[in-house]
Amino acid sequence: MNSHLYETGKFKLENWAALGFLTCCHQDRQSQKDDFWQLVNPDLDDMISIEAVVELLKTFIALSIDMRIEIEEKNE
């Protein structure tokens, strides 16, 4: 169980959604932008805080690094 995706008996759904975004193919740039905005702003508010964007980007970075480390460890 990856600690970014699962913790104390609960799945972290926001992180699963971010992982899905990182690993899926998008039809085009516009659909990719729309999907990103949906992750950052699920309530579709007119404005959001910069902190919300930064938190999602931190999640992307943590997942990307962790996935790469796991791949490298399995290939050793």
Secondary structure, 3 states (H helix, E strand, C coil): CCCCCEECCEECHHHHHHHHHHHCCCCCHHHHHHHHHHHHCCCCCCCCCHHHHHHHHHHHHHHHHHHHHHHHHHHC
